[in-house]
Amino acid sequence: MKIIFWTSLLGIVYAYFLYPALLAVLARLAARPRLPVPASEQGPQTVSMVIPVHNEERVLPAKLDNLAALDYPPDRLQVVFVSDGSTDGTLKLLRDAAPNLPFRLSVVEVPERAGKAHALNTGLEAADGRIIVFTDASILLEPGAVSALLRPFADPRVGCVSGEDHIAGGAGEGLYGRYELYLRNQESAVASIVGASGSFYAQRRDLVQPFQPGLAPDFLSVLNTVEQGYRALTEPAARGHMTAVARPEQEFQRKVRTLLRGIATLFAKPALLNPLRYGRFAWLLLSHKLVRWLVPFMLIAAILSNLALADRGGYGVLLALQIGFYALAALAYRGVAGLQDTAPGRVALFFVMVNAAILVAWIRYLKGERQELWTPSERSVIKGAP
């Protein structure tokens, strides 16, 4: 029981603390020389932005205004909206707006809902840019975001670049977002990021492969990039902004859907976990994804083994600390005594919620469930340009 307890505890600590610490050390040692910019990569690239939408007329006016305010040359920018079975005024709004926009707008209709992978593949058929930017309707980009996102492509070794999505409000989603941004920046310096921002990232057109139903497009794009011998990086200057998901229950369900697609994507590309072939990236992928996704099982093993050891030495104190942590999360969730507004309450609730979502995603994955159709998360519209 002692071996189970301490092994589980070490795995949890490694996933959330030791791995980021090791990354920080390696990132400081992994300075890479800048390569000269090839003539073919000089000047603005032709860019196609692909945006799948489903019943999003509420957020589209702000999105179109935001795209029109980008500082990227409009004659080099094509925006492809793909309506995946929208039944509201999405299509009419987009078609009415097209003549008044400075960039080239293509509107593609998928009459019956077929899912995100199908929508993205349909959008790619209409895209003609050398660089494909994938983004969502709910994120508003800073004026220089697209220009910044494309800068790393001057290095011919780079095949995919992720922007940064900054979430206003929302203790859980916002905290998790900041933690992920930190890891991406360190991984980018060490080798390659293991996952891009699903709301805003870009890939070389000749590296884009057809998206597959049930798999996470952003995660799959990164894995495909590395598999083809290129690096995937993050660009901190390419920033977008969105509000948090409206309710904690929605955030939990969104997380489960995202994790289910992520688990399915990882096991669709298991060869990338081989360090003999993919070196540091295999370690990054193992640590950031697989070990993190095994933490719920470690938590269960830790508390059950601790229960069996409770009458030995200091194990009773460790058990009390575990129970107290879960109680704090429960009280914060219930909003007792304002604990959800305190740092300890937010951290405990965030940690428990994320790992509960991972556990539910594993159960759904092992039952053979897959997530393809999506409903855009309910986020309030950001007032004003970012």
GUPA-518074 format. One line per 3 residues: their letters; for each residue x, y, z of N, C-alpha, C. Coordinates in steps of 0.02 Angstrom, whole numbers. Layout:
BEGIN
a	X,Y,Z,X,Y,Z,X,Y,Z  ...
This chain:
BEGIN
mki	41,-61,0,0,0,0,43,63,0  98,60,36,143,119,37,169,134,-33  188,82,-70,213,92,-138,160,124,-182
ifw	97,100,-176,42,128,-215,31,201,-197  31,216,-132,18,284,-110,72,332,-135  135,315,-123,189,362,-141,200,366,-216
tsl	188,311,-252,193,314,-325,139,358,-354  78,352,-328,23,394,-351,36,467,-335  60,480,-275,73,550,-255,128,579,-299
lgi	181,540,-313,235,565,-355,209,580,-426  165,537,-452,138,549,-518,98,613,-521  59,628,-469,19,689,-467,64,750,-464
vya	114,746,-420,161,802,-413,200,813,-477  220,758,-510,256,765,-573,214,800,-626  152,778,-633,109,805,-686,98,880,-679
yfl	88,904,-618,69,974,-608,125,1020,-585  180,991,-558,232,1034,-531,302,1017,-558  322,954,-555,390,937,-577,398,946,-652
ypa	349,926,-691,354,934,-763,361,1007,-783  319,1053,-758,330,1124,-775,398,1149,-753  423,1125,-694,488,1148,-671,544,1123,-717
lla	541,1060,-737,590,1034,-784,588,1070,-851  527,1086,-873,519,1124,-935,555,1191,-931  545,1225,-875,574,1292,-866,650,1288,-871
vla	680,1236,-840,752,1229,-843,776,1214,-914  743,1167,-947,763,1149,-1015,752,1207,-1064  700,1246,-1053,686,1302,-1098,743,1353,-1095
rla	772,1362,-1036,827,1410,-1029,891,1385,-1063  896,1318,-1070,956,1289,-1099,949,1277,-1174  887,1285,-1201,874,1263,-1269,868,1321,-1318
arp	911,1371,-1311,909,1427,-1359,925,1402,-1429  883,1421,-1477,893,1399,-1546,914,1458,-1589  962,1450,-1633,983,1505,-1676,929,1524,-1726
rlp	925,1588,-1742,877,1611,-1793,905,1596,-1862  863,1570,-1904,883,1555,-1973,869,1614,-2018  908,1623,-2071,892,1677,-2118,824,1664,-2151
vpa	789,1717,-2165,722,1711,-2194,728,1698,-2268  702,1641,-2294,705,1628,-2365,666,1680,-2404  686,1692,-2466,652,1741,-2507,578,1725,-2515
seq	562,1660,-2517,492,1639,-2526,449,1655,-2466  481,1668,-2407,443,1682,-2347,443,1756,-2329  473,1798,-2371,476,1869,-2357,413,1904,-2381
gpq	390,1953,-2343,329,1989,-2361,267,1952,-2338  209,1984,-2341,147,1954,-2318,129,1891,-2358  109,1839,-2322,89,1777,-2353,14,1780,-2372
tvs	-6,1741,-2422,-77,1735,-2435,-108,1690,-2382  -159,1715,-2349,-187,1681,-2291,-261,1667,-2302  -281,1606,-2285,-352,1589,-2284,-371,1573,-2212
mvi	-421,1607,-2187,-445,1596,-2119,-510,1555,-2123  -510,1497,-2091,-568,1452,-2094,-604,1454,-2026  -669,1470,-2028,-708,1479,-1967,-772,1438,-1972
pvh	-776,1381,-1937,-839,1343,-1936,-888,1376,-1888  -951,1379,-1907,-1002,1410,-1864,-1066,1369,-1865  -1101,1373,-1809,-1168,1341,-1805,-1212,1386,-1761
nee	-1261,1418,-1793,-1308,1461,-1757,-1273,1513,-1714  -1231,1554,-1746,-1192,1603,-1708,-1204,1675,-1732  -1265,1689,-1754,-1279,1757,-1776,-1270,1808,-1720
rvl	-1276,1787,-1657,-1269,1833,-1601,-1199,1863,-1596  -1148,1822,-1612,-1079,1846,-1603,-1047,1868,-1669  -1079,1855,-1726,-1048,1868,-1790,-1037,1942,-1805
pak	-1082,1988,-1788,-1068,2059,-1802,-1002,2082,-1771  -991,2063,-1708,-929,2083,-1675,-869,2049,-1708  -877,1986,-1729,-822,1950,-1761,-804,1983,-1828
ldn	-854,2001,-1868,-840,2032,-1933,-806,2100,-1924  -830,2139,-1877,-798,2204,-1863,-725,2193,-1841  -715,2142,-1801,-648,2127,-1777,-601,2107,-1834
laa	-626,2065,-1880,-585,2044,-1937,-569,2103,-1983  -617,2148,-1990,-606,2207,-2033,-554,2254,-2004  -543,2250,-1938,-496,2294,-1904,-425,2265,-1901
ldy	-415,2205,-1926,-348,2175,-1925,-300,2217,-1968  -237,2219,-1948,-188,2259,-1986,-156,2219,-2043  -180,2157,-2054,-152,2117,-2108,-179,2143,-2175
ppd	-136,2144,-2228,-158,2170,-2293,-222,2134,-2317  -277,2170,-2325,-340,2136,-2343,-338,2101,-2410  -294,2123,-2456,-290,2089,-2521,-253,2022,-2516
rlq	-223,2008,-2458,-189,1944,-2447,-228,1899,-2400  -290,1920,-2382,-329,1885,-2332,-395,1861,-2361  -407,1796,-2355,-472,1766,-2373,-502,1737,-2308
vvf	-565,1751,-2296,-600,1724,-2238,-655,1677,-2262  -652,1615,-2240,-701,1564,-2261,-743,1545,-2200  -806,1564,-2201,-853,1542,-2150,-889,1480,-2176
vsd	-892,1429,-2134,-928,1368,-2152,-985,1360,-2102  -1047,1365,-2128,-1106,1356,-2086,-1124,1282,-2083  -1116,1253,-2024,-1130,1182,-2015,-1203,1174,-1992
gst	-1249,1173,-2040,-1319,1161,-2025,-1352,1216,-1983  -1330,1278,-1991,-1360,1333,-1953,-1434,1342,-1971  -1475,1355,-1920,-1547,1364,-1932,-1570,1434,-1911
dgt	-1523,1476,-1890,-1541,1545,-1872,-1523,1591,-1931  -1507,1653,-1917,-1491,1700,-1970,-1418,1705,-1988  -1379,1655,-1970,-1306,1656,-1983,-1290,1666,-2057
lkl	-1319,1627,-2100,-1303,1631,-2172,-1322,1698,-2202  -1381,1722,-2186,-1403,1786,-2214,-1359,1843,-2190  -1341,1841,-2126,-1298,1894,-2099,-1231,1895,-2136
lrd	-1201,1837,-2146,-1136,1834,-2179,-1140,1856,-2252  -1191,1833,-2287,-1197,1850,-2358,-1212,1924,-2367  -1251,1953,-2323,-1266,2025,-2328,-1204,2067,-2313
aap	-1160,2041,-2270,-1101,2080,-2250,-1045,2077,-2301  -1044,2024,-2342,-987,2012,-2387,-967,2071,-2430  -1014,2107,-2463,-992,2161,-2508,-960,2221,-2473
nlp	-970,2227,-2408,-947,2286,-2372,-882,2273,-2332  -852,2216,-2341,-792,2199,-2303,-730,2212,-2344  -674,2231,-2312,-613,2246,-2349,-576,2183,-2374
frl	-591,2126,-2344,-558,2064,-2364,-607,2022,-2405  -582,1969,-2434,-624,1924,-2474,-659,1874,-2428  -725,1876,-2429,-764,1832,-2387,-797,1777,-2428
svv	-785,1714,-2408,-817,1657,-2440,-864,1625,-2389  -926,1614,-2408,-975,1583,-2364,-995,1516,-2393  -984,1463,-2354,-999,1395,-2377,-1053,1367,-2332
evp	-1104,1339,-2362,-1159,1310,-2324,-1157,1234,-2325  -1159,1204,-2265,-1171,1132,-2258,-1242,1127,-2233  -1290,1106,-2275,-1361,1110,-2257,-1379,1069,-2195
era	-1352,1009,-2189,-1367,966,-2131,-1304,961,-2088  -1313,964,-2023,-1256,960,-1977,-1216,896,-1988  -1151,905,-1997,-1108,847,-2008,-1048,846,-1961
gka	-1041,898,-1919,-986,899,-1871,-929,943,-1891  -885,955,-1842,-831,1003,-1852,-780,980,-1904  -762,916,-1902,-712,891,-1950,-737,902,-2022
hal	-799,885,-2034,-827,894,-2101,-829,968,-2120  -848,1011,-2072,-850,1083,-2086,-781,1110,-2103  -730,1089,-2066,-662,1112,-2080,-638,1087,-2148
ntg	-651,1024,-2162,-630,996,-2227,-665,1032,-2285  -728,1048,-2275,-766,1085,-2326,-736,1154,-2336  -718,1187,-2280,-687,1253,-2284,-621,1251,-2320
lea	-583,1198,-2309,-517,1192,-2341,-524,1187,-2417  -578,1158,-2440,-588,1153,-2513,-596,1222,-2545  -621,1270,-2506,-631,1338,-2533,-572,1384,-2518
adg	-524,1360,-2478,-467,1402,-2457,-411,1398,-2508  -380,1455,-2523,-326,1456,-2572,-262,1488,-2547  -257,1501,-2482,-197,1533,-2454,-141,1484,-2442
rii	-80,1510,-2437,-21,1468,-2422,-20,1448,-2348  -50,1491,-2307,-56,1478,-2235,-131,1475,-2219  -150,1425,-2180,-220,1418,-2158,-224,1438,-2084
vft	-266,1485,-2069,-278,1505,-2000,-346,1477,-1979  -346,1439,-1925,-408,1411,-1898,-428,1452,-1836  -490,1475,-1835,-511,1515,-1778,-586,1505,-1767
das	-611,1529,-1711,-681,1523,-1693,-716,1591,-1698  -782,1589,-1700,-820,1651,-1704,-820,1689,-1638  -808,1654,-1582,-815,1685,-1516,-753,1722,-1493
ill	-696,1715,-1528,-635,1749,-1506,-623,1811,-1547  -606,1866,-1514,-590,1929,-1548,-514,1938,-1546  -486,1951,-1604,-413,1954,-1611,-389,2026,-1605
epg	-329,2033,-1576,-298,2099,-1575,-277,2118,-1646  -274,2182,-1662,-261,2203,-1732,-200,2170,-1763  -147,2162,-1725,-86,2132,-1754,-81,2057,-1745
avs	-135,2024,-1724,-131,1954,-1707,-112,1909,-1765  -142,1920,-1824,-128,1877,-1881,-56,1888,-1906  -35,1951,-1908,34,1965,-1929,83,1932,-1882
all	69,1935,-1817,114,1903,-1769,113,1827,-1776  53,1799,-1788,47,1727,-1793,88,1699,-1851  95,1739,-1904,131,1715,-1963,206,1724,-1960
rpf	231,1766,-1914,303,1779,-1912,346,1717,-1903  328,1670,-1859,371,1611,-1851,377,1568,-1913  331,1575,-1961,336,1535,-2022,395,1556,-2065
adp	428,1612,-2049,489,1630,-2084,544,1578,-2075  539,1539,-2021,583,1482,-2011,554,1422,-2048  588,1396,-2099,559,1341,-2138,549,1277,-2099
rvg	578,1273,-2038,568,1214,-1997,501,1215,-1961  467,1273,-1960,405,1281,-1923,345,1266,-1968  301,1221,-1946,243,1202,-1986,177,1222,-1957
cvs	175,1238,-1892,112,1255,-1859,127,1305,-1803  85,1356,-1795,95,1407,-1745,29,1420,-1709  32,1419,-1642,-28,1432,-1602,-28,1504,-1576
ged	-86,1535,-1577,-93,1599,-1544,-109,1588,-1470  -123,1642,-1435,-141,1638,-1365,-211,1664,-1356  -254,1624,-1324,-321,1647,-1309,-326,1666,-1235
hia	-340,1729,-1223,-345,1755,-1155,-418,1760,-1136  -435,1728,-1080,-505,1722,-1059,-519,1771,-1003  -566,1816,-1015,-585,1866,-965,-635,1835,-917
gga	-620,1840,-851,-666,1812,-802,-661,1736,-799  -699,1707,-753,-701,1635,-749,-640,1608,-712  -647,1596,-647,-590,1574,-607,-561,1508,-633
geg	-606,1461,-651,-582,1396,-672,-552,1397,-741  -592,1416,-791,-569,1416,-861,-511,1464,-871  -515,1523,-838,-461,1572,-845,-396,1547,-815
lyg	-400,1516,-756,-340,1490,-723,-309,1434,-764  -351,1389,-789,-325,1334,-830,-293,1361,-893  -324,1412,-923,-296,1442,-983,-227,1471,-973
rye	-218,1506,-917,-152,1536,-902,-99,1482,-890  -119,1429,-857,-73,1373,-844,-51,1341,-910  -99,1330,-956,-84,1301,-1020,-39,1346,-1062
lyl	-51,1412,-1060,-9,1458,-1098,63,1456,-1073  72,1450,-1008,140,1445,-981,174,1382,-1008  139,1324,-1006,170,1262,-1030,186,1266,-1104
rnq	141,1296,-1143,154,1301,-1215,216,1342,-1229  225,1396,-1194,284,1438,-1206,348,1401,-1190  348,1361,-1136,408,1323,-1118,420,1267,-1169
esa	366,1231,-1188,373,1177,-1236,397,1202,-1304  374,1261,-1322,394,1291,-1385,469,1302,-1387  497,1321,-1331,570,1333,-1328,609,1267,-1327
vas	580,1215,-1297,615,1152,-1289,615,1111,-1354  556,1107,-1387,551,1067,-1448,491,1090,-1488  431,1068,-1469,368,1087,-1502,313,1086,-1450
ivg	264,1128,-1459,204,1123,-1417,169,1057,-1433  130,1033,-1385,94,970,-1397,21,982,-1412  -1,1044,-1410,-70,1060,-1427,-77,1134,-1441
asg	-115,1152,-1492,-124,1222,-1509,-189,1248,-1478  -196,1314,-1479,-259,1344,-1458,-312,1329,-1511  -364,1294,-1491,-416,1277,-1539,-452,1338,-1566
sfy	-446,1395,-1531,-480,1456,-1552,-441,1497,-1602  -374,1484,-1607,-333,1527,-1650,-265,1496,-1661  -255,1464,-1719,-190,1438,-1736,-184,1434,-1812
aqr	-123,1423,-1837,-111,1422,-1909,-66,1363,-1927  -72,1341,-1990,-32,1285,-2015,-17,1296,-2089  42,1274,-2111,59,1278,-2182,8,1236,-2221
rdl	-15,1263,-2277,-67,1229,-2315,-45,1160,-2339  19,1154,-2357,40,1089,-2384,51,1037,-2329  44,1057,-2265,49,1009,-2210,-20,989,-2183
vqp	-71,1027,-2203,-138,1013,-2177,-164,947,-2207  -184,902,-2163,-213,839,-2183,-288,839,-2166  -327,798,-2200,-399,797,-2186,-413,784,-2112
fqp	-460,821,-2085,-479,811,-2015,-523,749,-2009  -519,717,-1952,-555,654,-1942,-609,662,-1889  -668,635,-1901,-723,641,-1853,-702,614,-1784
gla	-722,650,-1732,-710,627,-1664,-642,645,-1637  -598,675,-1677,-531,694,-1654,-527,770,-1646  -485,793,-1600,-478,865,-1586,-437,897,-1642
pdf	-466,943,-1682,-430,971,-1739,-364,1005,-1721  -364,1045,-1668,-303,1081,-1650,-247,1034,-1628  -264,985,-1587,-216,935,-1565,-191,893,-1624
lsv	-237,873,-1667,-219,833,-1725,-173,872,-1772  -185,936,-1781,-142,977,-1824,-70,978,-1800  -62,984,-1734,6,984,-1706,39,916,-1716
lnt	3,862,-1701,32,795,-1709,50,781,-1782  6,801,-1828,22,792,-1899,84,832,-1919  91,892,-1891,149,934,-1907,214,901,-1885
veq	215,878,-1823,276,846,-1796,289,781,-1833  238,744,-1848,245,680,-1884,278,690,-1952  266,749,-1983,296,763,-2048,364,797,-2044
gyr	391,802,-1982,459,827,-1974,465,901,-1962  411,935,-1945,413,1007,-1932,400,1022,-1858  414,1083,-1838,402,1104,-1769,335,1141,-1765
alt	304,1136,-1707,244,1175,-1691,261,1220,-1633  248,1285,-1641,268,1334,-1591,207,1374,-1567  218,1413,-1514,169,1461,-1493,197,1531,-1503
epa	154,1579,-1517,175,1648,-1528,138,1693,-1479  171,1715,-1425,137,1754,-1373,108,1820,-1398  136,1848,-1453,111,1912,-1477,47,1905,-1518
arg	28,1843,-1535,-33,1831,-1573,-89,1818,-1522  -122,1870,-1503,-169,1866,-1447,-241,1875,-1469  -284,1834,-1438,-356,1842,-1447,-389,1843,-1379
hmt	-451,1868,-1377,-485,1875,-1313,-556,1846,-1317  -577,1813,-1264,-645,1788,-1260,-667,1789,-1187  -732,1786,-1177,-757,1782,-1109,-762,1709,-1087
ava	-767,1698,-1022,-772,1630,-996,-841,1601,-1013  -845,1535,-1011,-909,1501,-1019,-955,1524,-964  -1018,1532,-981,-1066,1565,-936,-1073,1531,-868
rpe	-1083,1465,-867,-1098,1431,-804,-1048,1374,-792  -1032,1359,-727,-985,1305,-712,-1005,1238,-743  -1071,1224,-745,-1093,1160,-774,-1076,1157,-848
qef	-1084,1214,-882,-1066,1216,-954,-991,1208,-963  -953,1239,-919,-880,1233,-924,-859,1160,-915  -891,1125,-868,-875,1055,-855,-891,1013,-916
qrk	-950,1022,-946,-969,983,-1004,-924,998,-1064  -905,1063,-1071,-859,1081,-1125,-793,1046,-1116  -770,1043,-1053,-706,1011,-1039,-709,936,-1054
vrt	-764,904,-1036,-771,833,-1051,-767,820,-1126  -804,861,-1164,-803,852,-1238,-733,861,-1266  -698,913,-1242,-630,927,-1266,-583,869,-1248
llr	-588,844,-1187,-544,790,-1165,-559,725,-1202  -623,711,-1215,-640,650,-1251,-609,652,-1321  -613,709,-1355,-582,715,-1421,-506,710,-1415
gia	-478,739,-1361,-405,737,-1352,-379,666,-1341  -413,628,-1299,-392,559,-1286,-395,518,-1351  -450,527,-1388,-457,490,-1451,-402,509,-1500
tlf	-382,573,-1500,-330,596,-1546,-262,566,-1528  -246,566,-1463,-181,538,-1442,-175,465,-1463  -228,426,-1452,-223,355,-1468,-231,340,-1543
akp	-247,392,-1581,-245,385,-1654,-174,394,-1681  -129,423,-1639,-60,435,-1659,-12,409,-1605  -16,346,-1585,25,322,-1529,100,321,-1544
all	120,317,-1608,191,314,-1625,228,376,-1602  193,432,-1593,226,494,-1573,249,492,-1500  230,441,-1463,254,432,-1395,320,395,-1392
npl	348,377,-1450,410,339,-1453,470,388,-1451  507,390,-1395,563,438,-1389,621,421,-1436  628,359,-1457,682,341,-1502,672,373,-1571
ryg	610,388,-1588,595,418,-1653,582,493,-1649  549,514,-1594,528,584,-1590,561,623,-1533  609,591,-1500,651,626,-1452,614,663,-1397
rfa	632,727,-1388,603,767,-1334,527,774,-1341  504,777,-1403,432,786,-1412,393,728,-1381  418,667,-1386,384,610,-1356,378,619,-1281
wll	430,645,-1249,427,657,-1177,377,712,-1161  376,765,-1201,328,819,-1190,257,793,-1197  244,753,-1248,178,727,-1260,156,680,-1204
lsh	202,637,-1183,187,590,-1128,171,628,-1064  211,679,-1048,204,715,-985,143,761,-985  136,800,-1038,83,850,-1040,15,819,-1049
klv	11,767,-1089,-54,738,-1104,-67,673,-1065  -30,620,-1080,-48,555,-1052,-42,553,-976  15,577,-948,22,575,-876,-31,619,-842
rwl	-43,678,-871,-95,722,-843,-163,688,-844  -177,653,-899,-243,621,-905,-249,558,-861  -193,535,-833,-196,478,-786,-202,501,-713
vpf	-198,565,-701,-200,592,-632,-264,571,-595  -324,572,-625,-383,550,-587,-376,481,-557  -345,435,-594,-335,367,-568,-283,368,-511
mli	-234,412,-517,-185,419,-463,-217,447,-400  -263,495,-409,-298,524,-352,-340,471,-316  -374,429,-355,-414,376,-324,-369,327,-288
aai	-313,308,-320,-266,261,-288,-236,291,-225  -222,357,-227,-191,390,-169,-237,390,-109  -301,406,-118,-345,410,-60,-365,341,-35
lsn	-373,292,-80,-390,225,-58,-332,193,-20  -271,200,-46,-213,172,-10,-201,210,55  -216,275,55,-208,314,117,-258,292,170
lal	-318,274,149,-368,247,196,-342,184,230  -310,141,191,-283,78,218,-224,90,264  -190,147,256,-130,162,296,-145,213,351
adr	-207,231,360,-224,288,404,-201,280,476  -194,218,500,-175,207,570,-100,200,579  -61,216,527,11,208,531,46,276,527
ggy	85,290,578,127,351,577,88,413,559  116,451,511,85,515,491,35,508,435  16,447,417,-30,438,361,-100,464,377
gvl	-117,465,442,-182,493,462,-186,568,445  -130,603,455,-128,674,439,-135,685,364  -100,643,325,-105,649,252,-176,635,228
lal	-209,587,259,-279,573,241,-324,633,258  -312,663,316,-352,721,335,-342,779,286  -280,788,262,-266,840,213,-303,828,148
qig	-304,765,126,-340,748,64,-415,762,71  -443,737,126,-515,747,137,-531,821,142  -488,858,177,-499,931,184,-497,966,117
fya	-452,945,73,-446,976,7,-510,965,-33  -535,903,-33,-596,888,-70,-656,924,-40  -657,930,27,-711,966,60,-710,1039,41
laa	-650,1068,37,-643,1138,16,-671,1148,-54  -655,1102,-99,-681,1107,-167,-757,1103,-168  -785,1057,-128,-858,1050,-126,-891,1112,-99
lay	-863,1141,-46,-891,1202,-17,-886,1260,-65  -830,1264,-101,-822,1317,-150,-873,1310,-206  -885,1248,-227,-934,1235,-279,-1004,1257,-257
rgv	-1019,1245,-193,-1084,1265,-166,-1089,1339,-148  -1032,1374,-153,-1032,1445,-138,-1037,1461,-64  -1015,1414,-22,-1019,1424,50,-967,1475,73
agl	-989,1525,113,-944,1574,144,-899,1610,94  -920,1614,32,-880,1650,-18,-815,1616,-36  -810,1551,-22,-747,1516,-35,-730,1515,-109
qdt	-780,1517,-153,-766,1517,-225,-729,1579,-248  -728,1631,-206,-693,1693,-223,-625,1698,-190  -604,1646,-154,-538,1646,-123,-490,1605,-165
apg	-425,1620,-160,-376,1582,-199,-376,1508,-182  -377,1488,-117,-378,1415,-102,-441,1382,-129  -498,1416,-122,-561,1386,-147,-560,1379,-223
rva	-535,1429,-259,-533,1426,-332,-487,1370,-355  -428,1365,-324,-380,1313,-344,-408,1244,-331  -437,1233,-272,-465,1167,-255,-521,1148,-303
lff	-566,1196,-316,-623,1182,-361,-599,1169,-432  -552,1209,-456,-525,1199,-522,-493,1131,-530  -452,1112,-481,-415,1049,-485,-463,989,-485
vmv	-512,991,-441,-560,935,-436,-604,932,-498  -626,990,-522,-670,992,-580,-634,965,-642  -572,986,-653,-535,964,-711,-524,888,-709
naa	-505,862,-652,-492,791,-648,-555,749,-649  -610,776,-625,-674,742,-632,-694,739,-706  -681,793,-743,-696,794,-815,-653,744,-852
ilv	-589,738,-833,-545,688,-864,-572,618,-852  -593,604,-791,-619,538,-775,-681,521,-816  -727,570,-821,-788,559,-861,-769,547,-934
awi	-720,586,-959,-699,578,-1029,-670,508,-1041  -631,483,-994,-603,415,-1000,-659,363,-1003  -709,371,-959,-764,323,-958,-800,323,-1025
ryl	-813,383,-1051,-847,388,-1116,-805,359,-1172  -739,372,-1169,-694,345,-1220,-692,269,-1219  -686,241,-1159,-682,168,-1152,-748,134,-1170
kge	-803,171,-1165,-869,145,-1185,-878,150,-1261  -830,180,-1295,-834,185,-1368,-868,248,-1393  -883,295,-1348,-916,357,-1369,-865,403,-1401
rqe	-887,441,-1450,-845,491,-1482,-886,555,-1490  -853,612,-1491,-886,677,-1494,-869,711,-1559  -919,721,-1603,-906,754,-1666,-948,817,-1673
lwt	-1014,812,-1664,-1055,872,-1667,-1039,917,-1608  -1039,981,-1619,-1024,1028,-1566,-1076,1083,-1564  -1087,1108,-1503,-1129,1167,-1493,-1084,1222,-1466
pse	-1078,1278,-1500,-1035,1332,-1476,-1050,1349,-1403  -998,1357,-1363,-1007,1375,-1292,-1040,1443,-1286  -1083,1449,-1235,-1117,1512,-1223,-1070,1560,-1188
rsv	-1044,1608,-1226,-1000,1659,-1198,-1030,1727,-1214  -1023,1773,-1167,-1049,1840,-1181,-1003,1873,-1233  -1032,1919,-1271,-994,1955,-1323,-950,2008,-1290
ikg	-886,2009,-1309,-840,2059,-1282,-860,2128,-1310  -866,2176,-1266,-884,2243,-1287,-821,2282,-1307  -820,2306,-1369,-763,2345,-1392,-709,2300,-1420
ap	-665,2329,-1461,-611,2291,-1491,-558,2276,-1439  -524,2220,-1444,-471,2203,-1396,-410,2248,-1405
